[in-house]
């Protein structure tokens, strides 16, 4: 779960935040939807980095 959140947060921050930053610098346009998408991506990335991996050991008796 940890790596899934990290990759999702990274991709959202790059796609939405990067697009918003390029559009803001190039055209001086600010789109709140892309900004919110970038912020959510950064929040998910932070949660993914600081969450503890909760992998449970497999106690399947057939594999022992």
GROMACS elastic network, one bead per residue, 0.5 to 0.9 nm:
[ bonds ]
;  ai    aj funct       b0    kb
    1     4     6  0.51012   500
    1     5     6  0.62970   500
    1     6     6  0.86572   500
    1    48     6  0.80799   500
    1    53     6  0.70694   500
    1    54     6  0.80609   500
    1    55     6  0.87467   500
    2     5     6  0.53665   500
    2     6     6  0.62778   500
    2     7     6  0.87639   500
    2    47     6  0.84898   500
    2    48     6  0.51813   500
    2    49     6  0.71841   500
    2    50     6  0.86125   500
    2    51     6  0.65126   500
    2    52     6  0.72574   500
    2    53     6  0.58940   500
    2    54     6  0.85243   500
    3     7     6  0.60936   500
    3     8     6  0.84539   500
    3    48     6  0.69146   500
    3    49     6  0.83990   500
    3    53     6  0.88544   500
    4     7     6  0.53333   500
    4     8     6  0.60916   500
    4     9     6  0.85180   500
    4    48     6  0.77560   500
    5     8     6  0.50958   500
    5     9     6  0.59367   500
    5    10     6  0.84115   500
    5    44     6  0.62425   500
    5    45     6  0.64180   500
    5    46     6  0.88928   500
    5    47     6  0.74254   500
    5    49     6  0.81625   500
    6     9     6  0.52152   500
    6    10     6  0.60772   500
    6    11     6  0.85926   500
    6    44     6  0.70060   500
    6    46     6  0.77585   500
    6    47     6  0.78641   500
    6    49     6  0.64052   500
    7    10     6  0.51023   500
    7    11     6  0.61044   500
    7    12     6  0.85309   500
    7    45     6  0.75533   500
    7    48     6  0.84263   500
    8    11     6  0.52641   500
    8    12     6  0.61013   500
    8    13     6  0.85178   500
    8    41     6  0.72640   500
    8    44     6  0.73582   500
    8    45     6  0.73321   500
    8    48     6  0.89318   500
    9    12     6  0.51769   500
    9    13     6  0.60015   500
    9    14     6  0.84914   500
    9    38     6  0.87503   500
    9    40     6  0.76295   500
    9    42     6  0.58933   500
    9    43     6  0.72383   500
    9    46     6  0.79229   500
    9    47     6  0.87529   500
    9    48     6  0.76901   500
   10    13     6  0.52058   500
   10    14     6  0.61007   500
   10    15     6  0.85194   500
   10    41     6  0.64979   500
   10    42     6  0.72200   500
   10    44     6  0.82111   500
   10    45     6  0.60307   500
   11    14     6  0.51697   500
   11    15     6  0.59576   500
   11    16     6  0.83329   500
   11    41     6  0.73900   500
   12    15     6  0.52212   500
   12    16     6  0.57493   500
   12    17     6  0.74164   500
   12    37     6  0.67759   500
   12    38     6  0.61103   500
   12    39     6  0.87181   500
   12    40     6  0.76718   500
   12    42     6  0.77232   500
   12    44     6  0.87740   500
   12    45     6  0.88941   500
   13    16     6  0.55794   500
   13    18     6  0.70211   500
   13    37     6  0.72741   500
   13    39     6  0.70428   500
   13    40     6  0.76270   500
   13    42     6  0.56915   500
   13    45     6  0.82013   500
   14    17     6  0.54490   500
   14    18     6  0.50591   500
   14    19     6  0.76385   500
   14    38     6  0.74070   500
   14    41     6  0.81919   500
   15    18     6  0.55593   500
   15    19     6  0.59900   500
   15    20     6  0.84785   500
   15    34     6  0.88202   500
   15    37     6  0.86816   500
   15    38     6  0.75764   500
   16    19     6  0.52934   500
   16    20     6  0.60439   500
   16    21     6  0.85612   500
   16    33     6  0.87079   500
   16    34     6  0.51604   500
   16    35     6  0.68238   500
   16    36     6  0.82574   500
   16    37     6  0.55925   500
   16    39     6  0.86092   500
   16    41     6  0.80516   500
   17    20     6  0.50933   500
   17    21     6  0.60378   500
   17    22     6  0.85734   500
   17    34     6  0.66598   500
   17    35     6  0.62262   500
   17    36     6  0.85365   500
   17    37     6  0.71200   500
   17    39     6  0.74616   500
   17    41     6  0.82165   500
   17    42     6  0.88845   500
   18    21     6  0.51080   500
   18    22     6  0.61097   500
   18    23     6  0.85101   500
   18    38     6  0.79304   500
   19    22     6  0.52471   500
   19    23     6  0.61037   500
   19    24     6  0.84855   500
   19    34     6  0.75495   500
   20    23     6  0.51951   500
   20    24     6  0.60039   500
   20    25     6  0.86107   500
   20    29     6  0.84658   500
   20    30     6  0.70911   500
   20    31     6  0.69047   500
   20    32     6  0.87875   500
   20    34     6  0.58201   500
   20    35     6  0.62631   500
   20    38     6  0.80488   500
   21    24     6  0.50850   500
   21    25     6  0.61498   500
   21    26     6  0.84627   500
   21    30     6  0.85891   500
   21    35     6  0.86087   500
   22    25     6  0.52956   500
   22    26     6  0.59438   500
   22    27     6  0.82769   500
   23    26     6  0.51904   500
   23    27     6  0.56125   500
   23    28     6  0.67438   500
   23    29     6  0.61253   500
   23    30     6  0.73876   500
   23    31     6  0.86336   500
   24    27     6  0.56362   500
   24    30     6  0.56455   500
   24    31     6  0.83329   500
   25    28     6  0.56371   500
   25    29     6  0.79409   500
   26    29     6  0.80591   500
   27    30     6  0.87337   500
   30    34     6  0.84887   500
   30    35     6  0.79293   500
   31    34     6  0.56971   500
   31    35     6  0.63620   500
   31    36     6  0.88136   500
   32    36     6  0.60345   500
   32    37     6  0.85124   500
   33    36     6  0.51957   500
   33    37     6  0.62085   500
   33    38     6  0.87025   500
   34    38     6  0.61705   500
   34    39     6  0.86350   500
   35    38     6  0.51263   500
   35    39     6  0.62471   500
   35    40     6  0.86406   500
   36    39     6  0.50465   500
   36    40     6  0.60850   500
   36    41     6  0.84716   500
   37    40     6  0.51581   500
   37    41     6  0.61374   500
   37    42     6  0.87190   500
   38    42     6  0.62821   500
   38    43     6  0.86965   500
   39    42     6  0.50649   500
   39    43     6  0.62112   500
   39    44     6  0.86227   500
   40    43     6  0.50293   500
   40    44     6  0.61191   500
   40    45     6  0.84751   500
   41    44     6  0.51408   500
   41    45     6  0.60819   500
   41    46     6  0.86670   500
   42    46     6  0.62077   500
   42    47     6  0.86366   500
   43    46     6  0.51322   500
   43    47     6  0.62103   500
   43    48     6  0.85505   500
   44    47     6  0.50524   500
   44    48     6  0.60343   500
   44    49     6  0.85743   500
   45    48     6  0.50588   500
   45    49     6  0.61773   500
   45    50     6  0.87454   500
   46    49     6  0.51066   500
   46    50     6  0.62441   500
   46    51     6  0.84171   500
   47    50     6  0.53520   500
   47    51     6  0.57738   500
   48    51     6  0.53965   500
   48    52     6  0.84095   500
   49    52     6  0.83119   500
   51    54     6  0.87719   500
   56    59     6  0.87655   500
   58    61     6  0.88761   500
   58    63     6  0.89809   500
   59    62     6  0.88701   500
   59    63     6  0.83907   500
   59    64     6  0.85495   500
   60    63     6  0.58934   500
   60    64     6  0.72533   500
   61    64     6  0.54597   500
